[in-house]
Amino acid sequence: MEDIEKIFTKLPPEARKELLDYAEFLLAKYGARKRKGFSFTWAGKLKDVKMTSVELQHRALEWRSDVSD
């Protein structure tokens, strides 16, 4: 870690900003992988849809086939 600090202090201010931006990007990319489990933030979002889950599956298949054609 000491090497990183030495290199960082040798960089000009604009390069330091760029390096920090990249480090934050990597933290967001790899930090998100540590989270375990499901969030289920989607739960209840389709409560107003007036069809069964099977009907919804059939519609989804129709939509997919429309896109691939």
PDB file of N, CA, C and O in Angstrom:
ATOM      1  N   MET A   1       0.815  -1.195   0.000  1.00  0.00           N
ATOM      2  CA  MET A   1       0.000   0.000   0.000  1.00  0.00           C
ATOM      3  C   MET A   1       0.859   1.259   0.000  1.00  0.00           C
ATOM      4  O   MET A   1       0.445   2.308  -0.495  1.00  0.00           O
ATOM      5  N   GLU A   2       2.019   1.146   0.543  1.00  0.00           N
ATOM      6  CA  GLU A   2       2.909   2.295   0.588  1.00  0.00           C
ATOM      7  C   GLU A   2       3.285   2.753  -0.815  1.00  0.00           C
ATOM      8  O   GLU A   2       3.412   3.950  -1.072  1.00  0.00           O
ATOM      9  N   ASP A   3       3.462   1.793  -1.721  1.00  0.00           N
ATOM     10  CA  ASP A   3       3.803   2.123  -3.101  1.00  0.00           C
ATOM     11  C   ASP A   3       2.701   2.942  -3.763  1.00  0.00           C
ATOM     12  O   ASP A   3       2.977   3.877  -4.515  1.00  0.00           O
ATOM     13  N   ILE A   4       1.476   2.590  -3.484  1.00  0.00           N
ATOM     14  CA  ILE A   4       0.345   3.317  -4.069  1.00  0.00           C
ATOM     15  C   ILE A   4       0.357   4.772  -3.594  1.00  0.00           C
ATOM     16  O   ILE A   4       0.153   5.690  -4.387  1.00  0.00           O
ATOM     17  N   GLU A   5       0.592   4.969  -2.331  1.00  0.00           N
ATOM     18  CA  GLU A   5       0.620   6.335  -1.791  1.00  0.00           C
ATOM     19  C   GLU A   5       1.763   7.144  -2.395  1.00  0.00           C
ATOM     20  O   GLU A   5       1.593   8.328  -2.686  1.00  0.00           O
ATOM     21  N   LYS A   6       2.922   6.525  -2.585  1.00  0.00           N
ATOM     22  CA  LYS A   6       4.060   7.225  -3.185  1.00  0.00           C
ATOM     23  C   LYS A   6       3.760   7.619  -4.623  1.00  0.00           C
ATOM     24  O   LYS A   6       4.044   8.741  -5.044  1.00  0.00           O
ATOM     25  N   ILE A   7       3.189   6.697  -5.364  1.00  0.00           N
ATOM     26  CA  ILE A   7       2.834   6.992  -6.756  1.00  0.00           C
ATOM     27  C   ILE A   7       1.781   8.090  -6.810  1.00  0.00           C
ATOM     28  O   ILE A   7       1.877   9.010  -7.622  1.00  0.00           O
ATOM     29  N   PHE A   8       0.781   7.992  -5.949  1.00  0.00           N
ATOM     30  CA  PHE A   8      -0.303   8.964  -5.922  1.00  0.00           C
ATOM     31  C   PHE A   8       0.226  10.379  -5.673  1.00  0.00           C
ATOM     32  O   PHE A   8      -0.202  11.329  -6.329  1.00  0.00           O
ATOM     33  N   THR A   9       1.143  10.514  -4.738  1.00  0.00           N
ATOM     34  CA  THR A   9       1.666  11.849  -4.414  1.00  0.00           C
ATOM     35  C   THR A   9       2.516  12.423  -5.534  1.00  0.00           C
ATOM     36  O   THR A   9       2.696  13.638  -5.609  1.00  0.00           O
ATOM     37  N   LYS A  10       3.038  11.576  -6.400  1.00  0.00           N
ATOM     38  CA  LYS A  10       3.859  12.047  -7.515  1.00  0.00           C
ATOM     39  C   LYS A  10       3.016  12.508  -8.705  1.00  0.00           C
ATOM     40  O   LYS A  10       3.519  13.188  -9.599  1.00  0.00           O
ATOM     41  N   LEU A  11       1.755  12.145  -8.715  1.00  0.00           N
ATOM     42  CA  LEU A  11       0.886  12.498  -9.839  1.00  0.00           C
ATOM     43  C   LEU A  11       0.435  13.952  -9.758  1.00  0.00           C
ATOM     44  O   LEU A  11       0.315  14.509  -8.667  1.00  0.00           O
ATOM     45  N   PRO A  12       0.184  14.573 -10.931  1.00  0.00           N
ATOM     46  CA  PRO A  12      -0.397  15.919 -10.926  1.00  0.00           C
ATOM     47  C   PRO A  12      -1.861  15.847 -10.459  1.00  0.00           C
ATOM     48  O   PRO A  12      -2.477  14.783 -10.532  1.00  0.00           O
ATOM     49  N   PRO A  13      -2.419  16.961  -9.985  1.00  0.00           N
ATOM     50  CA  PRO A  13      -3.781  16.964  -9.431  1.00  0.00           C
ATOM     51  C   PRO A  13      -4.847  16.370 -10.353  1.00  0.00           C
ATOM     52  O   PRO A  13      -5.725  15.643  -9.886  1.00  0.00           O
ATOM     53  N   GLU A  14      -4.785  16.667 -11.657  1.00  0.00           N
ATOM     54  CA  GLU A  14      -5.818  16.122 -12.554  1.00  0.00           C
ATOM     55  C   GLU A  14      -5.706  14.603 -12.685  1.00  0.00           C
ATOM     56  O   GLU A  14      -6.718  13.918 -12.833  1.00  0.00           O
ATOM     57  N   ALA A  15      -4.484  14.076 -12.631  1.00  0.00           N
ATOM     58  CA  ALA A  15      -4.301  12.628 -12.684  1.00  0.00           C
ATOM     59  C   ALA A  15      -4.757  11.980 -11.380  1.00  0.00           C
ATOM     60  O   ALA A  15      -5.276  10.863 -11.392  1.00  0.00           O
ATOM     61  N   ARG A  16      -4.571  12.665 -10.267  1.00  0.00           N
ATOM     62  CA  ARG A  16      -5.047  12.145  -8.986  1.00  0.00           C
ATOM     63  C   ARG A  16      -6.566  12.010  -9.004  1.00  0.00           C
ATOM     64  O   ARG A  16      -7.117  11.017  -8.530  1.00  0.00           O
ATOM     65  N   LYS A  17      -7.234  13.020  -9.554  1.00  0.00           N
ATOM     66  CA  LYS A  17      -8.691  12.985  -9.646  1.00  0.00           C
ATOM     67  C   LYS A  17      -9.140  11.804 -10.518  1.00  0.00           C
ATOM     68  O   LYS A  17     -10.092  11.100 -10.181  1.00  0.00           O
ATOM     69  N   GLU A  18      -8.455  11.602 -11.622  1.00  0.00           N
ATOM     70  CA  GLU A  18      -8.783  10.503 -12.526  1.00  0.00           C
ATOM     71  C   GLU A  18      -8.570   9.154 -11.839  1.00  0.00           C
ATOM     72  O   GLU A  18      -9.383   8.242 -11.984  1.00  0.00           O
ATOM     73  N   LEU A  19      -7.482   9.037 -11.097  1.00  0.00           N
ATOM     74  CA  LEU A  19      -7.194   7.800 -10.377  1.00  0.00           C
ATOM     75  C   LEU A  19      -8.244   7.532  -9.298  1.00  0.00           C
ATOM     76  O   LEU A  19      -8.665   6.389  -9.115  1.00  0.00           O
ATOM     77  N   LEU A  20      -8.664   8.566  -8.590  1.00  0.00           N
ATOM     78  CA  LEU A  20      -9.711   8.406  -7.585  1.00  0.00           C
ATOM     79  C   LEU A  20     -11.043   7.995  -8.209  1.00  0.00           C
ATOM     80  O   LEU A  20     -11.755   7.151  -7.665  1.00  0.00           O
ATOM     81  N   ASP A  21     -11.374   8.595  -9.353  1.00  0.00           N
ATOM     82  CA  ASP A  21     -12.603   8.227 -10.060  1.00  0.00           C
ATOM     83  C   ASP A  21     -12.580   6.751 -10.450  1.00  0.00           C
ATOM     84  O   ASP A  21     -13.571   6.037 -10.300  1.00  0.00           O
ATOM     85  N   TYR A  22     -11.423   6.312 -10.957  1.00  0.00           N
ATOM     86  CA  TYR A  22     -11.293   4.916 -11.375  1.00  0.00           C
ATOM     87  C   TYR A  22     -11.379   3.979 -10.164  1.00  0.00           C
ATOM     88  O   TYR A  22     -11.998   2.918 -10.238  1.00  0.00           O
ATOM     89  N   ALA A  23     -10.758   4.375  -9.058  1.00  0.00           N
ATOM     90  CA  ALA A  23     -10.806   3.563  -7.847  1.00  0.00           C
ATOM     91  C   ALA A  23     -12.248   3.446  -7.342  1.00  0.00           C
ATOM     92  O   ALA A  23     -12.656   2.373  -6.896  1.00  0.00           O
ATOM     93  N   GLU A  24     -13.015   4.523  -7.406  1.00  0.00           N
ATOM     94  CA  GLU A  24     -14.424   4.484  -6.991  1.00  0.00           C
ATOM     95  C   GLU A  24     -15.232   3.584  -7.907  1.00  0.00           C
ATOM     96  O   GLU A  24     -16.124   2.869  -7.451  1.00  0.00           O
ATOM     97  N   PHE A  25     -14.921   3.616  -9.218  1.00  0.00           N
ATOM     98  CA  PHE A  25     -15.579   2.735 -10.176  1.00  0.00           C
ATOM     99  C   PHE A  25     -15.304   1.273  -9.825  1.00  0.00           C
ATOM    100  O   PHE A  25     -16.224   0.455  -9.805  1.00  0.00           O
ATOM    101  N   LEU A  26     -14.048   0.944  -9.550  1.00  0.00           N
ATOM    102  CA  LEU A  26     -13.689  -0.425  -9.195  1.00  0.00           C
ATOM    103  C   LEU A  26     -14.342  -0.854  -7.888  1.00  0.00           C
ATOM    104  O   LEU A  26     -14.779  -1.997  -7.753  1.00  0.00           O
ATOM    105  N   LEU A  27     -14.409   0.051  -6.941  1.00  0.00           N
ATOM    106  CA  LEU A  27     -15.053  -0.259  -5.671  1.00  0.00           C
ATOM    107  C   LEU A  27     -16.535  -0.565  -5.872  1.00  0.00           C
ATOM    108  O   LEU A  27     -17.073  -1.497  -5.274  1.00  0.00           O
ATOM    109  N   ALA A  28     -17.180   0.221  -6.709  1.00  0.00           N
ATOM    110  CA  ALA A  28     -18.596  -0.026  -6.999  1.00  0.00           C
ATOM    111  C   ALA A  28     -18.771  -1.349  -7.737  1.00  0.00           C
ATOM    112  O   ALA A  28     -19.714  -2.095  -7.472  1.00  0.00           O
ATOM    113  N   LYS A  29     -17.871  -1.634  -8.653  1.00  0.00           N
ATOM    114  CA  LYS A  29     -17.962  -2.857  -9.459  1.00  0.00           C
ATOM    115  C   LYS A  29     -17.723  -4.094  -8.615  1.00  0.00           C
ATOM    116  O   LYS A  29     -18.516  -5.034  -8.664  1.00  0.00           O
ATOM    117  N   TYR A  30     -16.664  -4.113  -7.854  1.00  0.00           N
ATOM    118  CA  TYR A  30     -16.307  -5.298  -7.093  1.00  0.00           C
ATOM    119  C   TYR A  30     -16.896  -5.304  -5.693  1.00  0.00           C
ATOM    120  O   TYR A  30     -17.061  -6.371  -5.101  1.00  0.00           O
ATOM    121  N   GLY A  31     -17.207  -4.160  -5.163  1.00  0.00           N
ATOM    122  CA  GLY A  31     -17.818  -4.093  -3.846  1.00  0.00           C
ATOM    123  C   GLY A  31     -19.233  -4.637  -3.847  1.00  0.00           C
ATOM    124  O   GLY A  31     -19.679  -5.212  -2.854  1.00  0.00           O
ATOM    125  N   ALA A  32     -19.944  -4.460  -4.955  1.00  0.00           N
ATOM    126  CA  ALA A  32     -21.327  -4.932  -5.067  1.00  0.00           C
ATOM    127  C   ALA A  32     -21.389  -6.455  -5.077  1.00  0.00           C
ATOM    128  O   ALA A  32     -22.415  -7.025  -4.706  1.00  0.00           O
ATOM    129  N   ARG A  33     -20.337  -7.115  -5.483  1.00  0.00           N
ATOM    130  CA  ARG A  33     -20.334  -8.576  -5.547  1.00  0.00           C
ATOM    131  C   ARG A  33     -20.285  -9.220  -4.174  1.00  0.00           C
ATOM    132  O   ARG A  33     -20.647 -10.388  -4.030  1.00  0.00           O
ATOM    133  N   LYS A  34     -19.851  -8.493  -3.176  1.00  0.00           N
ATOM    134  CA  LYS A  34     -19.742  -9.054  -1.839  1.00  0.00           C
ATOM    135  C   LYS A  34     -21.102  -9.223  -1.180  1.00  0.00           C
ATOM    136  O   LYS A  34     -21.253 -10.020  -0.254  1.00  0.00           O
ATOM    137  N   ARG A  35     -22.085  -8.478  -1.653  1.00  0.00           N
ATOM    138  CA  ARG A  35     -23.426  -8.551  -1.075  1.00  0.00           C
ATOM    139  C   ARG A  35     -24.015  -9.920  -1.367  1.00  0.00           C
ATOM    140  O   ARG A  35     -23.948 -10.409  -2.495  1.00  0.00           O
ATOM    141  N   LYS A  36     -24.586 -10.526  -0.355  1.00  0.00           N
ATOM    142  CA  LYS A  36     -25.168 -11.848  -0.537  1.00  0.00           C
ATOM    143  C   LYS A  36     -26.663 -11.779  -0.322  1.00  0.00           C
ATOM    144  O   LYS A  36     -27.169 -10.916   0.395  1.00  0.00           O
ATOM    145  N   GLY A  37     -27.349 -12.691  -0.949  1.00  0.00           N
ATOM    146  CA  GLY A  37     -28.785 -12.756  -0.805  1.00  0.00           C
ATOM    147  C   GLY A  37     -29.494 -11.907  -1.855  1.00  0.00           C
ATOM    148  O   GLY A  37     -28.861 -11.256  -2.686  1.00  0.00           O
ATOM    149  N   PHE A  38     -30.787 -11.929  -1.796  1.00  0.00           N
ATOM    150  CA  PHE A  38     -31.611 -11.202  -2.746  1.00  0.00           C
ATOM    151  C   PHE A  38     -32.241  -9.998  -2.068  1.00  0.00           C
ATOM    152  O   PHE A  38     -32.487 -10.015  -0.862  1.00  0.00           O
ATOM    153  N   SER A  39     -32.498  -8.971  -2.829  1.00  0.00           N
ATOM    154  CA  SER A  39     -33.086  -7.776  -2.239  1.00  0.00           C
ATOM    155  C   SER A  39     -34.609  -7.745  -2.364  1.00  0.00           C
ATOM    156  O   SER A  39     -35.281  -7.138  -1.530  1.00  0.00           O
ATOM    157  N   PHE A  40     -35.153  -8.381  -3.379  1.00  0.00           N
ATOM    158  CA  PHE A  40     -36.596  -8.418  -3.627  1.00  0.00           C
ATOM    159  C   PHE A  40     -37.221  -7.026  -3.684  1.00  0.00           C
ATOM    160  O   PHE A  40     -38.341  -6.832  -3.212  1.00  0.00           O
ATOM    161  N   THR A  41     -36.514  -6.066  -4.255  1.00  0.00           N
ATOM    162  CA  THR A  41     -37.057  -4.717  -4.383  1.00  0.00           C
ATOM    163  C   THR A  41     -38.227  -4.661  -5.361  1.00  0.00           C
ATOM    164  O   THR A  41     -38.992  -3.696  -5.377  1.00  0.00           O
ATOM    165  N   TRP A  42     -38.354  -5.704  -6.172  1.00  0.00           N
ATOM    166  CA  TRP A  42     -39.424  -5.754  -7.163  1.00  0.00           C
ATOM    167  C   TRP A  42     -40.733  -6.266  -6.552  1.00  0.00           C
ATOM    168  O   TRP A  42     -41.782  -6.153  -7.186  1.00  0.00           O
ATOM    169  N   ALA A  43     -40.698  -6.815  -5.359  1.00  0.00           N
ATOM    170  CA  ALA A  43     -41.876  -7.449  -4.760  1.00  0.00           C
ATOM    171  C   ALA A  43     -43.044  -6.461  -4.667  1.00  0.00           C
ATOM    172  O   ALA A  43     -42.897  -5.343  -4.173  1.00  0.00           O
ATOM    173  N   GLY A  44     -44.187  -6.898  -5.147  1.00  0.00           N
ATOM    174  CA  GLY A  44     -45.397  -6.098  -5.073  1.00  0.00           C
ATOM    175  C   GLY A  44     -45.563  -5.094  -6.198  1.00  0.00           C
ATOM    176  O   GLY A  44     -46.562  -4.376  -6.229  1.00  0.00           O
ATOM    177  N   LYS A  45     -44.618  -5.020  -7.119  1.00  0.00           N
ATOM    178  CA  LYS A  45     -44.685  -4.028  -8.191  1.00  0.00           C
ATOM    179  C   LYS A  45     -45.767  -4.342  -9.218  1.00  0.00           C
ATOM    180  O   LYS A  45     -46.224  -3.445  -9.927  1.00  0.00           O
ATOM    181  N   LEU A  46     -46.178  -5.597  -9.307  1.00  0.00           N
ATOM    182  CA  LEU A  46     -47.195  -5.978 -10.293  1.00  0.00           C
ATOM    183  C   LEU A  46     -48.564  -6.232  -9.657  1.00  0.00           C
ATOM    184  O   LEU A  46     -49.402  -6.922 -10.237  1.00  0.00           O
ATOM    185  N   LYS A  47     -48.786  -5.679  -8.477  1.00  0.00           N
ATOM    186  CA  LYS A  47     -50.046  -5.956  -7.785  1.00  0.00           C
ATOM    187  C   LYS A  47     -51.261  -5.428  -8.539  1.00  0.00           C
ATOM    188  O   LYS A  47     -52.371  -5.917  -8.332  1.00  0.00           O
ATOM    189  N   ASP A  48     -51.071  -4.434  -9.414  1.00  0.00           N
ATOM    190  CA  ASP A  48     -52.191  -3.881 -10.171  1.00  0.00           C
ATOM    191  C   ASP A  48     -52.446  -4.626 -11.483  1.00  0.00           C
ATOM    192  O   ASP A  48     -53.428  -4.341 -12.168  1.00  0.00           O
ATOM    193  N   VAL A  49     -51.593  -5.558 -11.837  1.00  0.00           N
ATOM    194  CA  VAL A  49     -51.768  -6.326 -13.076  1.00  0.00           C
ATOM    195  C   VAL A  49     -52.862  -7.352 -12.841  1.00  0.00           C
ATOM    196  O   VAL A  49     -52.807  -8.132 -11.890  1.00  0.00           O
ATOM    197  N   LYS A  50     -53.853  -7.342 -13.717  1.00  0.00           N
ATOM    198  CA  LYS A  50     -55.013  -8.209 -13.544  1.00  0.00           C
ATOM    199  C   LYS A  50     -54.890  -9.469 -14.388  1.00  0.00           C
ATOM    200  O   LYS A  50     -55.714  -9.714 -15.268  1.00  0.00           O
ATOM    201  N   MET A  51     -53.845 -10.279 -14.117  1.00  0.00           N
ATOM    202  CA  MET A  51     -53.700 -11.565 -14.786  1.00  0.00           C
ATOM    203  C   MET A  51     -52.917 -12.489 -13.868  1.00  0.00           C
ATOM    204  O   MET A  51     -52.211 -12.046 -12.963  1.00  0.00           O
ATOM    205  N   THR A  52     -53.061 -13.780 -14.124  1.00  0.00           N
ATOM    206  CA  THR A  52     -52.349 -14.749 -13.297  1.00  0.00           C
ATOM    207  C   THR A  52     -50.885 -14.799 -13.708  1.00  0.00           C
ATOM    208  O   THR A  52     -50.502 -14.262 -14.748  1.00  0.00           O
ATOM    209  N   SER A  53     -50.073 -15.446 -12.885  1.00  0.00           N
ATOM    210  CA  SER A  53     -48.656 -15.566 -13.210  1.00  0.00           C
ATOM    211  C   SER A  53     -48.451 -16.378 -14.488  1.00  0.00           C
ATOM    212  O   SER A  53     -47.527 -16.103 -15.253  1.00  0.00           O
ATOM    213  N   VAL A  54     -49.299 -17.368 -14.723  1.00  0.00           N
ATOM    214  CA  VAL A  54     -49.193 -18.183 -15.944  1.00  0.00           C
ATOM    215  C   VAL A  54     -49.516 -17.323 -17.162  1.00  0.00           C
ATOM    216  O   VAL A  54     -48.818 -17.389 -18.173  1.00  0.00           O
ATOM    217  N   GLU A  55     -50.579 -16.513 -17.067  1.00  0.00           N
ATOM    218  CA  GLU A  55     -50.919 -15.612 -18.174  1.00  0.00           C
ATOM    219  C   GLU A  55     -49.781 -14.628 -18.438  1.00  0.00           C
ATOM    220  O   GLU A  55     -49.466 -14.323 -19.588  1.00  0.00           O
ATOM    221  N   LEU A  56     -49.186 -14.149 -17.388  1.00  0.00           N
ATOM    222  CA  LEU A  56     -48.063 -13.221 -17.516  1.00  0.00           C
ATOM    223  C   LEU A  56     -46.868 -13.897 -18.191  1.00  0.00           C
ATOM    224  O   LEU A  56     -46.187 -13.278 -19.009  1.00  0.00           O
ATOM    225  N   GLN A  57     -46.613 -15.152 -17.855  1.00  0.00           N
ATOM    226  CA  GLN A  57     -45.538 -15.890 -18.510  1.00  0.00           C
ATOM    227  C   GLN A  57     -45.797 -16.037 -20.009  1.00  0.00           C
ATOM    228  O   GLN A  57     -44.890 -15.874 -20.825  1.00  0.00           O
ATOM    229  N   HIS A  58     -47.028 -16.341 -20.354  1.00  0.00           N
ATOM    230  CA  HIS A  58     -47.385 -16.476 -21.776  1.00  0.00           C
ATOM    231  C   HIS A  58     -47.193 -15.146 -22.516  1.00  0.00           C
ATOM    232  O   HIS A  58     -46.681 -15.127 -23.635  1.00  0.00           O
ATOM    233  N   ARG A  59     -47.600 -14.050 -21.898  1.00  0.00           N
ATOM    234  CA  ARG A  59     -47.409 -12.734 -22.516  1.00  0.00           C
ATOM    235  C   ARG A  59     -45.929 -12.426 -22.692  1.00  0.00           C
ATOM    236  O   ARG A  59     -45.517 -11.897 -23.724  1.00  0.00           O
ATOM    237  N   ALA A  60     -45.133 -12.756 -21.682  1.00  0.00           N
ATOM    238  CA  ALA A  60     -43.693 -12.511 -21.760  1.00  0.00           C
ATOM    239  C   ALA A  60     -43.082 -13.294 -22.925  1.00  0.00           C
ATOM    240  O   ALA A  60     -42.224 -12.779 -23.642  1.00  0.00           O
ATOM    241  N   LEU A  61     -43.523 -14.526 -23.107  1.00  0.00           N
ATOM    242  CA  LEU A  61     -43.032 -15.315 -24.241  1.00  0.00           C
ATOM    243  C   LEU A  61     -43.424 -14.672 -25.565  1.00  0.00           C
ATOM    244  O   LEU A  61     -42.631 -14.646 -26.506  1.00  0.00           O
ATOM    245  N   GLU A  62     -44.642 -14.154 -25.637  1.00  0.00           N
ATOM    246  CA  GLU A  62     -45.085 -13.450 -26.844  1.00  0.00           C
ATOM    247  C   GLU A  62     -44.209 -12.231 -27.103  1.00  0.00           C
ATOM    248  O   GLU A  62     -43.795 -11.992 -28.237  1.00  0.00           O
ATOM    249  N   TRP A  63     -43.928 -11.463 -26.064  1.00  0.00           N
ATOM    250  CA  TRP A  63     -43.100 -10.259 -26.212  1.00  0.00           C
ATOM    251  C   TRP A  63     -41.707 -10.617 -26.685  1.00  0.00           C
ATOM    252  O   TRP A  63     -41.139  -9.934 -27.538  1.00  0.00           O
ATOM    253  N   ARG A  64     -41.156 -11.689 -26.133  1.00  0.00           N
ATOM    254  CA  ARG A  64     -39.816 -12.116 -26.553  1.00  0.00           C
ATOM    255  C   ARG A  64     -39.799 -12.523 -28.003  1.00  0.00           C
ATOM    256  O   ARG A  64     -38.870 -12.181 -28.735  1.00  0.00           O
ATOM    257  N   SER A  65     -40.826 -13.259 -28.438  1.00  0.00           N
ATOM    258  CA  SER A  65     -40.850 -13.707 -29.837  1.00  0.00           C
ATOM    259  C   SER A  65     -41.062 -12.520 -30.785  1.00  0.00           C
ATOM    260  O   SER A  65     -40.569 -12.532 -31.913  1.00  0.00           O
ATOM    261  N   ASP A  66     -41.788 -11.503 -30.331  1.00  0.00           N
ATOM    262  CA  ASP A  66     -41.967 -10.297 -31.158  1.00  0.00           C
ATOM    263  C   ASP A  66     -40.644  -9.568 -31.348  1.00  0.00           C
ATOM    264  O   ASP A  66     -40.389  -9.025 -32.423  1.00  0.00           O
ATOM    265  N   VAL A  67     -39.809  -9.549 -30.329  1.00  0.00           N
ATOM    266  CA  VAL A  67     -38.531  -8.843 -30.388  1.00  0.00           C
ATOM    267  C   VAL A  67     -37.542  -9.600 -31.273  1.00  0.00           C
ATOM    268  O   VAL A  67     -36.777  -8.984 -32.014  1.00  0.00           O
ATOM    269  N   SER A  68     -37.554 -10.919 -31.199  1.00  0.00           N
ATOM    270  CA  SER A  68     -36.582 -11.711 -31.950  1.00  0.00           C
ATOM    271  C   SER A  68     -36.923 -11.823 -33.424  1.00  0.00           C
ATOM    272  O   SER A  68     -36.066 -12.199 -34.224  1.00  0.00           O
ATOM    273  N   ASP A  69     -38.154 -11.507 -33.804  1.00  0.00           N
ATOM    274  CA  ASP A  69     -38.564 -11.602 -35.229  1.00  0.00           C
ATOM    275  C   ASP A  69     -38.029 -10.465 -36.050  1.00  0.00           C
ATOM    276  O   ASP A  69     -38.282 -10.400 -37.254  1.00  0.00           O
TER     277      ASP A  69
END
